[in-house]
């Protein structure tokens, strides 16, 4: 079992207007050292796979087909082996956060 942490961002050649707006706001707060902000998406996926190679292949397929618009976005991911107990703990923590936020899923 693996925990995949998937990071999706715009390609460098694509304008990121939200990131630019955030950068400007940060600089208006007198944090002039901030030169660039790129906005993105983050996913945690628990995947049961025979080995890291299989998990990696499946995560790449999922990212290519669903998580990222590969014309405009790029992605990277990290795979971390986890136990069933760790997977259950992660799922319980997320459910608790959802309940605190008033989400239904």
Biopython code that builds the backbone (N, CA, C, O; Angstrom):
import numpy as np
from Bio.PDB.StructureBuilder import StructureBuilder

atoms = [
    (1, "UNK", "N", (0.857, -1.163, 0.000)),
    (1, "UNK", "CA", (0.000, 0.000, 0.000)),
    (1, "UNK", "C", (0.905, 1.228, 0.000)),
    (1, "UNK", "O", (1.966, 1.241, 0.624)),
    (2, "UNK", "N", (0.455, 2.264, -0.721)),
    (2, "UNK", "CA", (1.266, 3.473, -0.872)),
    (2, "UNK", "C", (0.409, 4.718, -0.687)),
    (2, "UNK", "O", (-0.787, 4.723, -0.978)),
    (3, "UNK", "N", (1.045, 5.764, -0.199)),
    (3, "UNK", "CA", (0.450, 7.092, -0.167)),
    (3, "UNK", "C", (1.125, 7.891, -1.267)),
    (3, "UNK", "O", (2.336, 8.108, -1.247)),
    (4, "UNK", "N", (0.322, 8.322, -2.223)),
    (4, "UNK", "CA", (0.844, 9.165, -3.302)),
    (4, "UNK", "C", (0.481, 10.610, -2.996)),
    (4, "UNK", "O", (-0.682, 10.930, -2.747)),
    (5, "UNK", "N", (1.473, 11.468, -3.016)),
    (5, "UNK", "CA", (1.262, 12.910, -2.857)),
    (5, "UNK", "C", (1.497, 13.528, -4.228)),
    (5, "UNK", "O", (2.617, 13.524, -4.739)),
    (6, "UNK", "N", (0.427, 14.060, -4.820)),
    (6, "UNK", "CA", (0.478, 14.553, -6.196)),
    (6, "UNK", "C", (0.327, 16.074, -6.185)),
    (6, "UNK", "O", (-0.619, 16.613, -5.612)),
    (7, "UNK", "N", (1.271, 16.750, -6.825)),
    (7, "UNK", "CA", (1.286, 18.206, -6.917)),
    (7, "UNK", "C", (1.058, 18.597, -8.378)),
    (7, "UNK", "O", (1.793, 18.162, -9.264)),
    (8, "UNK", "N", (0.032, 19.423, -8.625)),
    (8, "UNK", "CA", (-0.300, 19.855, -9.989)),
    (8, "UNK", "C", (-0.160, 21.374, -10.046)),
    (8, "UNK", "O", (-0.727, 22.083, -9.215)),
    (9, "UNK", "N", (0.597, 21.875, -11.026)),
    (9, "UNK", "CA", (0.757, 23.315, -11.213)),
    (9, "UNK", "C", (0.722, 23.631, -12.703)),
    (9, "UNK", "O", (0.887, 22.754, -13.551)),
    (10, "UNK", "N", (0.503, 24.911, -12.994)),
    (10, "UNK", "CA", (0.586, 25.351, -14.387)),
    (10, "UNK", "C", (2.003, 25.143, -14.907)),
    (10, "UNK", "O", (2.970, 25.244, -14.153)),
    (11, "UNK", "N", (2.117, 24.854, -16.193)),
    (11, "UNK", "CA", (3.436, 24.804, -16.819)),
    (11, "UNK", "C", (4.051, 26.188, -16.756)),
    (11, "UNK", "O", (3.335, 27.187, -16.689)),
    (12, "UNK", "N", (5.375, 26.251, -16.776)),
    (12, "UNK", "CA", (6.078, 27.538, -16.688)),
    (12, "UNK", "C", (5.646, 28.496, -17.800)),
    (12, "UNK", "O", (5.654, 29.711, -17.602)),
    (13, "UNK", "N", (5.274, 27.972, -18.954)),
    (13, "UNK", "CA", (4.904, 28.814, -20.087)),
    (13, "UNK", "C", (3.475, 29.357, -19.996)),
    (13, "UNK", "O", (3.073, 30.174, -20.824)),
    (14, "UNK", "N", (2.711, 28.913, -19.006)),
    (14, "UNK", "CA", (1.314, 29.327, -18.854)),
    (14, "UNK", "C", (1.221, 30.417, -17.789)),
    (14, "UNK", "O", (1.773, 30.278, -16.697)),
    (15, "UNK", "N", (0.525, 31.494, -18.113)),
    (15, "UNK", "CA", (0.309, 32.588, -17.178)),
    (15, "UNK", "C", (-0.548, 32.092, -16.014)),
    (15, "UNK", "O", (-1.535, 31.386, -16.223)),
    (16, "UNK", "N", (-0.175, 32.456, -14.806)),
    (16, "UNK", "CA", (-0.901, 32.071, -13.592)),
    (16, "UNK", "C", (-1.455, 33.344, -12.950)),
    (16, "UNK", "O", (-0.822, 33.897, -12.051)),
    (17, "UNK", "N", (-2.632, 33.826, -13.394)),
    (17, "UNK", "CA", (-3.151, 35.103, -12.900)),
    (17, "UNK", "C", (-3.461, 35.100, -11.403)),
    (17, "UNK", "O", (-3.269, 36.119, -10.740)),
    (18, "UNK", "N", (-3.932, 33.990, -10.863)),
    (18, "UNK", "CA", (-4.207, 33.937, -9.425)),
    (18, "UNK", "C", (-2.903, 33.996, -8.635)),
    (18, "UNK", "O", (-2.821, 34.689, -7.621)),
    (19, "UNK", "N", (-1.897, 33.278, -9.092)),
    (19, "UNK", "CA", (-0.593, 33.327, -8.440)),
    (19, "UNK", "C", (-0.018, 34.731, -8.474)),
    (19, "UNK", "O", (0.559, 35.195, -7.490)),
    (20, "UNK", "N", (-0.173, 35.406, -9.602)),
    (20, "UNK", "CA", (0.322, 36.776, -9.737)),
    (20, "UNK", "C", (-0.439, 37.722, -8.808)),
    (20, "UNK", "O", (0.169, 38.610, -8.210)),
    (21, "UNK", "N", (-1.747, 37.550, -8.676)),
    (21, "UNK", "CA", (-2.541, 38.385, -7.767)),
    (21, "UNK", "C", (-2.110, 38.158, -6.317)),
    (21, "UNK", "O", (-2.032, 39.105, -5.535)),
    (22, "UNK", "N", (-1.834, 36.919, -5.967)),
    (22, "UNK", "CA", (-1.370, 36.609, -4.613)),
    (22, "UNK", "C", (-0.004, 37.250, -4.365)),
    (22, "UNK", "O", (0.237, 37.821, -3.301)),
    (23, "UNK", "N", (0.897, 37.149, -5.366)),
    (23, "UNK", "CA", (2.227, 37.765, -5.228)),
    (23, "UNK", "C", (2.107, 39.268, -4.985)),
    (23, "UNK", "O", (2.786, 39.818, -4.119)),
    (24, "UNK", "N", (1.240, 39.928, -5.755)),
    (24, "UNK", "CA", (1.062, 41.375, -5.590)),
    (24, "UNK", "C", (0.526, 41.706, -4.202)),
    (24, "UNK", "O", (0.975, 42.667, -3.578)),
    (25, "UNK", "N", (-0.425, 40.923, -3.718)),
    (25, "UNK", "CA", (-0.974, 41.144, -2.378)),
    (25, "UNK", "C", (0.092, 40.953, -1.307)),
    (25, "UNK", "O", (0.154, 41.718, -0.344)),
    (26, "UNK", "N", (0.922, 39.943, -1.474)),
    (26, "UNK", "CA", (2.006, 39.694, -0.519)),
    (26, "UNK", "C", (2.962, 40.877, -0.500)),
    (26, "UNK", "O", (3.386, 41.320, 0.568)),
    (27, "UNK", "N", (3.304, 41.391, -1.683)),
    (27, "UNK", "CA", (4.225, 42.519, -1.744)),
    (27, "UNK", "C", (3.594, 43.789, -1.169)),
    (27, "UNK", "O", (4.298, 44.632, -0.613)),
    (28, "UNK", "N", (2.271, 43.928, -1.299)),
    (28, "UNK", "CA", (1.596, 45.075, -0.681)),
    (28, "UNK", "C", (1.637, 44.992, 0.842)),
    (28, "UNK", "O", (1.472, 45.997, 1.533)),
    (29, "UNK", "N", (1.856, 43.796, 1.352)),
    (29, "UNK", "CA", (1.996, 43.594, 2.798)),
    (29, "UNK", "C", (3.450, 43.813, 3.224)),
    (29, "UNK", "O", (3.824, 43.496, 4.353)),
    (30, "UNK", "N", (4.262, 44.352, 2.323)),
    (30, "UNK", "CA", (5.669, 44.677, 2.561)),
    (30, "UNK", "C", (6.572, 43.463, 2.662)),
    (30, "UNK", "O", (7.600, 43.507, 3.336)),
    (31, "UNK", "N", (6.196, 42.376, 1.995)),
    (31, "UNK", "CA", (7.078, 41.217, 1.866)),
    (31, "UNK", "C", (7.698, 41.272, 0.469)),
    (31, "UNK", "O", (7.372, 40.473, -0.408)),
    (32, "UNK", "N", (8.604, 42.239, 0.290)),
    (32, "UNK", "CA", (9.186, 42.487, -1.022)),
    (32, "UNK", "C", (10.119, 41.375, -1.488)),
    (32, "UNK", "O", (10.484, 41.325, -2.663)),
    (33, "UNK", "N", (10.500, 40.498, -0.594)),
    (33, "UNK", "CA", (11.404, 39.414, -0.977)),
    (33, "UNK", "C", (10.710, 38.351, -1.822)),
    (33, "UNK", "O", (11.378, 37.577, -2.507)),
    (34, "UNK", "N", (9.376, 38.301, -1.784)),
    (34, "UNK", "CA", (8.633, 37.301, -2.565)),
    (34, "UNK", "C", (8.614, 37.735, -4.025)),
    (34, "UNK", "O", (8.064, 38.782, -4.365)),
    (35, "UNK", "N", (9.214, 36.926, -4.876)),
    (35, "UNK", "CA", (9.342, 37.266, -6.289)),
    (35, "UNK", "C", (8.334, 36.565, -7.181)),
    (35, "UNK", "O", (8.007, 37.065, -8.258)),
    (36, "UNK", "N", (7.830, 35.400, -6.744)),
    (36, "UNK", "CA", (6.948, 34.627, -7.600)),
    (36, "UNK", "C", (6.056, 33.729, -6.752)),
    (36, "UNK", "O", (6.485, 33.207, -5.724)),
    (37, "UNK", "N", (4.816, 33.554, -7.191)),
    (37, "UNK", "CA", (3.888, 32.627, -6.551)),
    (37, "UNK", "C", (3.217, 31.821, -7.652)),
    (37, "UNK", "O", (2.695, 32.386, -8.613)),
    (38, "UNK", "N", (3.232, 30.519, -7.515)),
    (38, "UNK", "CA", (2.555, 29.616, -8.457)),
    (38, "UNK", "C", (1.468, 28.891, -7.672)),
    (38, "UNK", "O", (1.745, 28.247, -6.660)),
    (39, "UNK", "N", (0.255, 28.999, -8.139)),
    (39, "UNK", "CA", (-0.869, 28.336, -7.500)),
    (39, "UNK", "C", (-1.005, 26.934, -8.061)),
    (39, "UNK", "O", (-0.708, 26.704, -9.233)),
    (40, "UNK", "N", (-1.448, 25.998, -7.243)),
    (40, "UNK", "CA", (-1.584, 24.630, -7.724)),
    (40, "UNK", "C", (-2.610, 23.842, -6.941)),
    (40, "UNK", "O", (-3.356, 24.386, -6.126)),
    (41, "UNK", "N", (-2.631, 22.555, -7.204)),
    (41, "UNK", "CA", (-3.525, 21.629, -6.523)),
    (41, "UNK", "C", (-2.681, 20.535, -5.885)),
    (41, "UNK", "O", (-1.608, 20.187, -6.379)),
    (42, "UNK", "N", (-3.186, 20.003, -4.784)),
    (42, "UNK", "CA", (-2.486, 18.943, -4.068)),
    (42, "UNK", "C", (-3.470, 17.819, -3.793)),
    (42, "UNK", "O", (-4.588, 18.061, -3.339)),
    (43, "UNK", "N", (-3.052, 16.587, -4.068)),
    (43, "UNK", "CA", (-3.890, 15.417, -3.845)),
    (43, "UNK", "C", (-3.115, 14.391, -3.036)),
    (43, "UNK", "O", (-1.914, 14.210, -3.236)),
    (44, "UNK", "N", (-3.802, 13.722, -2.123)),
    (44, "UNK", "CA", (-3.251, 12.556, -1.444)),
    (44, "UNK", "C", (-4.105, 11.367, -1.851)),
    (44, "UNK", "O", (-5.324, 11.378, -1.683)),
    (45, "UNK", "N", (-3.461, 10.351, -2.381)),
    (45, "UNK", "CA", (-4.164, 9.166, -2.868)),
    (45, "UNK", "C", (-3.557, 7.942, -2.201)),
    (45, "UNK", "O", (-2.350, 7.713, -2.269)),
    (46, "UNK", "N", (-4.408, 7.166, -1.561)),
    (46, "UNK", "CA", (-3.957, 5.897, -0.986)),
    (46, "UNK", "C", (-4.245, 4.831, -2.027)),
    (46, "UNK", "O", (-5.382, 4.667, -2.470)),
    (47, "UNK", "N", (-3.203, 4.111, -2.410)),
    (47, "UNK", "CA", (-3.332, 3.129, -3.485)),
    (47, "UNK", "C", (-2.746, 1.791, -3.037)),
    (47, "UNK", "O", (-1.653, 1.725, -2.475)),
    (48, "UNK", "N", (-3.489, 0.749, -3.296)),
    (48, "UNK", "CA", (-3.008, -0.587, -2.995)),
    (48, "UNK", "C", (-2.444, -1.161, -4.279)),
    (48, "UNK", "O", (-3.163, -1.329, -5.264)),
    (49, "UNK", "N", (-1.164, -1.459, -4.266)),
    (49, "UNK", "CA", (-0.492, -1.963, -5.466)),
    (49, "UNK", "C", (0.552, -2.990, -5.052)),
    (49, "UNK", "O", (1.055, -2.978, -3.928)),
    (50, "UNK", "N", (0.862, -3.876, -5.986)),
    (50, "UNK", "CA", (1.813, -4.964, -5.711)),
    (50, "UNK", "C", (3.203, -4.442, -5.349)),
    (50, "UNK", "O", (3.885, -5.003, -4.491)),
    (51, "UNK", "N", (3.617, -3.349, -6.023)),
    (51, "UNK", "CA", (4.934, -2.777, -5.747)),
    (51, "UNK", "C", (4.947, -1.324, -6.192)),
    (51, "UNK", "O", (3.968, -0.819, -6.742)),
    (52, "UNK", "N", (6.063, -0.666, -5.948)),
    (52, "UNK", "CA", (6.174, 0.765, -6.256)),
    (52, "UNK", "C", (6.043, 1.043, -7.753)),
    (52, "UNK", "O", (5.481, 2.068, -8.139)),
    (53, "UNK", "N", (6.548, 0.156, -8.593)),
    (53, "UNK", "CA", (6.462, 0.341, -10.037)),
    (53, "UNK", "C", (5.004, 0.356, -10.501)),
    (53, "UNK", "O", (4.617, 1.203, -11.306)),
    (54, "UNK", "N", (4.210, -0.563, -10.004)),
    (54, "UNK", "CA", (2.788, -0.620, -10.359)),
    (54, "UNK", "C", (2.061, 0.621, -9.835)),
    (54, "UNK", "O", (1.263, 1.227, -10.550)),
    (55, "UNK", "N", (2.340, 0.991, -8.589)),
    (55, "UNK", "CA", (1.716, 2.182, -8.003)),
    (55, "UNK", "C", (2.079, 3.427, -8.809)),
    (55, "UNK", "O", (1.219, 4.265, -9.082)),
    (56, "UNK", "N", (3.335, 3.546, -9.185)),
    (56, "UNK", "CA", (3.794, 4.686, -9.962)),
    (56, "UNK", "C", (3.080, 4.768, -11.311)),
    (56, "UNK", "O", (2.629, 5.839, -11.719)),
    (57, "UNK", "N", (2.984, 3.642, -11.990)),
    (57, "UNK", "CA", (2.314, 3.607, -13.293)),
    (57, "UNK", "C", (0.844, 4.033, -13.159)),
    (57, "UNK", "O", (0.342, 4.802, -13.980)),
    (58, "UNK", "N", (0.160, 3.534, -12.128)),
    (58, "UNK", "CA", (-1.248, 3.875, -11.942)),
    (58, "UNK", "C", (-1.435, 5.349, -11.582)),
    (58, "UNK", "O", (-2.362, 5.991, -12.075)),
    (59, "UNK", "N", (-0.570, 5.887, -10.734)),
    (59, "UNK", "CA", (-0.667, 7.301, -10.375)),
    (59, "UNK", "C", (-0.420, 8.174, -11.598)),
    (59, "UNK", "O", (-1.110, 9.177, -11.779)),
    (60, "UNK", "N", (0.534, 7.821, -12.432)),
    (60, "UNK", "CA", (0.784, 8.591, -13.654)),
    (60, "UNK", "C", (-0.431, 8.562, -14.578)),
    (60, "UNK", "O", (-0.785, 9.587, -15.161)),
    (61, "UNK", "N", (-1.064, 7.420, -14.718)),
    (61, "UNK", "CA", (-2.260, 7.320, -15.559)),
    (61, "UNK", "C", (-3.388, 8.173, -14.991)),
    (61, "UNK", "O", (-4.073, 8.874, -15.736)),
    (62, "UNK", "N", (-3.585, 8.115, -13.674)),
    (62, "UNK", "CA", (-4.639, 8.905, -13.035)),
    (62, "UNK", "C", (-4.369, 10.397, -13.214)),
    (62, "UNK", "O", (-5.279, 11.159, -13.543)),
    (63, "UNK", "N", (-3.140, 10.810, -13.002)),
    (63, "UNK", "CA", (-2.785, 12.222, -13.143)),
    (63, "UNK", "C", (-2.959, 12.682, -14.586)),
    (63, "UNK", "O", (-3.501, 13.759, -14.832)),
    (64, "UNK", "N", (-2.504, 11.874, -15.539)),
    (64, "UNK", "CA", (-2.629, 12.232, -16.956)),
    (64, "UNK", "C", (-4.083, 12.341, -17.402)),
    (64, "UNK", "O", (-4.430, 13.229, -18.180)),
    (65, "UNK", "N", (-4.926, 11.448, -16.915)),
    (65, "UNK", "CA", (-6.306, 11.368, -17.397)),
    (65, "UNK", "C", (-7.285, 12.217, -16.598)),
    (65, "UNK", "O", (-8.335, 12.592, -17.119)),
    (66, "UNK", "N", (-6.965, 12.529, -15.343)),
    (66, "UNK", "CA", (-7.961, 13.187, -14.507)),
    (66, "UNK", "C", (-7.453, 14.392, -13.720)),
    (66, "UNK", "O", (-8.083, 15.449, -13.741)),
    (67, "UNK", "N", (-6.343, 14.251, -13.037)),
    (67, "UNK", "CA", (-5.922, 15.285, -12.093)),
    (67, "UNK", "C", (-5.343, 16.519, -12.757)),
    (67, "UNK", "O", (-5.509, 17.631, -12.255)),
    (68, "UNK", "N", (-4.667, 16.337, -13.876)),
    (68, "UNK", "CA", (-4.001, 17.459, -14.537)),
    (68, "UNK", "C", (-4.508, 17.611, -15.969)),
    (68, "UNK", "O", (-4.740, 16.631, -16.676)),
    (69, "UNK", "N", (-4.669, 18.860, -16.369)),
    (69, "UNK", "CA", (-4.911, 19.168, -17.778)),
    (69, "UNK", "C", (-3.517, 19.254, -18.405)),
    (69, "UNK", "O", (-2.847, 20.282, -18.307)),
    (70, "UNK", "N", (-3.090, 18.167, -19.047)),
    (70, "UNK", "CA", (-1.690, 18.071, -19.470)),
    (70, "UNK", "C", (-1.301, 19.087, -20.547)),
    (70, "UNK", "O", (-0.116, 19.257, -20.834)),
    (71, "UNK", "N", (-2.272, 19.753, -21.137)),
    (71, "UNK", "CA", (-1.957, 20.818, -22.091)),
    (71, "UNK", "C", (-1.428, 22.046, -21.353)),
    (71, "UNK", "O", (-0.522, 22.729, -21.831)),
    (72, "UNK", "N", (-2.007, 22.317, -20.178)),
    (72, "UNK", "CA", (-1.667, 23.533, -19.438)),
    (72, "UNK", "C", (-0.924, 23.276, -18.123)),
    (72, "UNK", "O", (-0.270, 24.171, -17.589)),
    (73, "UNK", "N", (-1.028, 22.063, -17.613)),
    (73, "UNK", "CA", (-0.489, 21.790, -16.288)),
    (73, "UNK", "C", (0.562, 20.679, -16.333)),
    (73, "UNK", "O", (0.612, 19.867, -17.257)),
    (74, "UNK", "N", (1.375, 20.682, -15.318)),
    (74, "UNK", "CA", (2.348, 19.622, -15.121)),
    (74, "UNK", "C", (2.149, 19.067, -13.715)),
    (74, "UNK", "O", (1.538, 19.715, -12.866)),
    (75, "UNK", "N", (2.656, 17.894, -13.481)),
    (75, "UNK", "CA", (2.508, 17.319, -12.150)),
    (75, "UNK", "C", (3.774, 16.577, -11.759)),
    (75, "UNK", "O", (4.589, 16.191, -12.597)),
    (76, "UNK", "N", (3.903, 16.398, -10.476)),
    (76, "UNK", "CA", (4.948, 15.547, -9.912)),
    (76, "UNK", "C", (4.314, 14.831, -8.735)),
    (76, "UNK", "O", (3.300, 15.275, -8.196)),
    (77, "UNK", "N", (4.912, 13.729, -8.343)),
    (77, "UNK", "CA", (4.343, 12.989, -7.225)),
    (77, "UNK", "C", (5.439, 12.300, -6.424)),
    (77, "UNK", "O", (6.550, 12.069, -6.900)),
    (78, "UNK", "N", (5.078, 11.988, -5.203)),
    (78, "UNK", "CA", (5.944, 11.234, -4.302)),
    (78, "UNK", "C", (5.153, 10.009, -3.865)),
    (78, "UNK", "O", (3.962, 10.108, -3.573)),
    (79, "UNK", "N", (5.799, 8.877, -3.821)),
    (79, "UNK", "CA", (5.184, 7.649, -3.319)),
    (79, "UNK", "C", (5.843, 7.259, -2.009)),
    (79, "UNK", "O", (7.068, 7.238, -1.889)),
    (80, "UNK", "N", (5.010, 6.953, -1.035)),
    (80, "UNK", "CA", (5.505, 6.561, 0.277)),
    (80, "UNK", "C", (4.834, 5.256, 0.678)),
    (80, "UNK", "O", (3.607, 5.201, 0.762)),
    (81, "UNK", "N", (5.601, 4.213, 0.926)),
    (81, "UNK", "CA", (4.984, 2.967, 1.391)),
    (81, "UNK", "C", (4.320, 3.195, 2.749)),
    (81, "UNK", "O", (4.912, 3.815, 3.632)),
    (82, "UNK", "N", (3.104, 2.701, 2.915)),
    (82, "UNK", "CA", (2.410, 2.819, 4.192)),
    (82, "UNK", "C", (1.761, 1.483, 4.541)),
    (82, "UNK", "O", (1.537, 0.636, 3.676)),
    (83, "UNK", "N", (1.473, 1.319, 5.802)),
    (83, "UNK", "CA", (0.776, 0.119, 6.263)),
    (83, "UNK", "C", (-0.730, 0.357, 6.202)),
    (83, "UNK", "O", (-1.179, 1.490, 6.030)),
    (84, "UNK", "N", (-1.495, -0.698, 6.339)),
    (84, "UNK", "CA", (-2.956, -0.571, 6.386)),
    (84, "UNK", "C", (-3.392, 0.302, 7.558)),
    (84, "UNK", "O", (-4.327, 1.094, 7.438)),
    (85, "UNK", "N", (-2.709, 0.153, 8.692)),
    (85, "UNK", "CA", (-3.036, 0.982, 9.860)),
    (85, "UNK", "C", (-2.800, 2.462, 9.580)),
    (85, "UNK", "O", (-3.603, 3.308, 9.972)),
    (86, "UNK", "N", (-1.698, 2.774, 8.900)),
    (86, "UNK", "CA", (-1.415, 4.169, 8.548)),
    (86, "UNK", "C", (-2.469, 4.702, 7.589)),
    (86, "UNK", "O", (-2.901, 5.848, 7.721)),
    (87, "UNK", "N", (-2.888, 3.888, 6.628)),
    (87, "UNK", "CA", (-3.927, 4.299, 5.681)),
    (87, "UNK", "C", (-5.229, 4.593, 6.415)),
    (87, "UNK", "O", (-5.897, 5.586, 6.127)),
    (88, "UNK", "N", (-5.591, 3.728, 7.366)),
    (88, "UNK", "CA", (-6.811, 3.952, 8.140)),
    (88, "UNK", "C", (-6.725, 5.238, 8.952)),
    (88, "UNK", "O", (-7.699, 5.986, 9.042)),
    (89, "UNK", "N", (-5.569, 5.493, 9.541)),
    (89, "UNK", "CA", (-5.374, 6.713, 10.322)),
    (89, "UNK", "C", (-5.540, 7.948, 9.446)),
    (89, "UNK", "O", (-6.192, 8.912, 9.846)),
    (90, "UNK", "N", (-4.959, 7.924, 8.267)),
    (90, "UNK", "CA", (-5.075, 9.051, 7.335)),
    (90, "UNK", "C", (-6.539, 9.286, 6.977)),
    (90, "UNK", "O", (-7.001, 10.427, 6.968)),
    (91, "UNK", "N", (-7.260, 8.228, 6.685)),
    (91, "UNK", "CA", (-8.664, 8.353, 6.298)),
    (91, "UNK", "C", (-9.517, 8.878, 7.448)),
    (91, "UNK", "O", (-10.409, 9.697, 7.226)),
    (92, "UNK", "N", (-9.262, 8.427, 8.659)),
    (92, "UNK", "CA", (-10.013, 8.904, 9.827)),
    (92, "UNK", "C", (-9.737, 10.380, 10.056)),
    (92, "UNK", "O", (-10.664, 11.147, 10.315)),
    (93, "UNK", "N", (-8.480, 10.790, 9.964)),
    (93, "UNK", "CA", (-8.122, 12.198, 10.162)),
    (93, "UNK", "C", (-8.810, 13.081, 9.133)),
    (93, "UNK", "O", (-9.289, 14.164, 9.468)),
    (94, "UNK", "N", (-8.863, 12.634, 7.892)),
    (94, "UNK", "CA", (-9.518, 13.428, 6.845)),
    (94, "UNK", "C", (-11.021, 13.514, 7.093)),
    (94, "UNK", "O", (-11.626, 14.563, 6.875)),
    (95, "UNK", "N", (-11.619, 12.428, 7.543)),
    (95, "UNK", "CA", (-13.052, 12.435, 7.847)),
    (95, "UNK", "C", (-13.344, 13.414, 8.982)),
    (95, "UNK", "O", (-14.339, 14.137, 8.944)),
    (96, "UNK", "N", (-12.483, 13.435, 9.981)),
    (96, "UNK", "CA", (-12.669, 14.355, 11.098)),
    (96, "UNK", "C", (-12.541, 15.799, 10.645)),
    (96, "UNK", "O", (-13.311, 16.655, 11.081)),
    (97, "UNK", "N", (-11.579, 16.080, 9.777)),
    (97, "UNK", "CA", (-11.418, 17.435, 9.243)),
    (97, "UNK", "C", (-12.645, 17.851, 8.441)),
    (97, "UNK", "O", (-13.099, 18.990, 8.545)),
    (98, "UNK", "N", (-13.181, 16.934, 7.645)),
    (98, "UNK", "CA", (-14.366, 17.222, 6.850)),
    (98, "UNK", "C", (-15.554, 17.549, 7.751)),
    (98, "UNK", "O", (-16.313, 18.479, 7.482)),
    (99, "UNK", "N", (-15.702, 16.777, 8.816)),
    (99, "UNK", "CA", (-16.792, 17.038, 9.762)),
    (99, "UNK", "C", (-16.628, 18.405, 10.420)),
    (99, "UNK", "O", (-17.606, 19.132, 10.595)),
    (100, "UNK", "N", (-15.419, 18.749, 10.779)),
    (100, "UNK", "CA", (-15.166, 20.058, 11.403)),
    (100, "UNK", "C", (-15.469, 21.194, 10.447)),
    (100, "UNK", "O", (-15.937, 22.254, 10.863)),
    (101, "UNK", "N", (-15.203, 20.975, 9.160)),
    (101, "UNK", "CA", (-15.444, 21.985, 8.148)),
    (101, "UNK", "C", (-16.897, 22.022, 7.701)),
    (101, "UNK", "O", (-17.303, 22.940, 6.987)),
    (102, "UNK", "N", (-17.688, 21.028, 8.116)),
    (102, "UNK", "CA", (-19.089, 20.962, 7.703)),
    (102, "UNK", "C", (-19.292, 20.338, 6.353)),
    (102, "UNK", "O", (-20.375, 20.441, 5.778)),
    (103, "UNK", "N", (-18.258, 19.682, 5.826)),
    (103, "UNK", "CA", (-18.378, 18.995, 4.541)),
    (103, "UNK", "C", (-19.086, 17.677, 4.728)),
    (103, "UNK", "O", (-19.126, 17.120, 5.825)),
    (104, "UNK", "N", (-19.648, 17.182, 3.628)),
    (104, "UNK", "CA", (-20.340, 15.904, 3.684)),
    (104, "UNK", "C", (-19.576, 14.813, 2.986)),
    (104, "UNK", "O", (-20.210, 13.819, 2.632)),
    (105, "UNK", "N", (-18.328, 14.883, 2.757)),
    (105, "UNK", "CA", (-17.654, 13.812, 2.066)),
    (105, "UNK", "C", (-16.251, 13.847, 2.218)),
    (105, "UNK", "O", (-15.549, 12.991, 1.680)),
]
sb = StructureBuilder()
sb.init_structure("model")
sb.init_model(0)
sb.init_chain("A")
sb.init_seg("    ")
for serial, (resi, resn, name, xyz) in enumerate(atoms, 1):
    if name == "N":
        sb.init_residue(resn, " ", resi, " ")
    sb.init_atom(name, np.array(xyz, "f"), 0.0, 1.0, " ", f" {name:<3s}", serial, name[0])
structure = sb.get_structure()
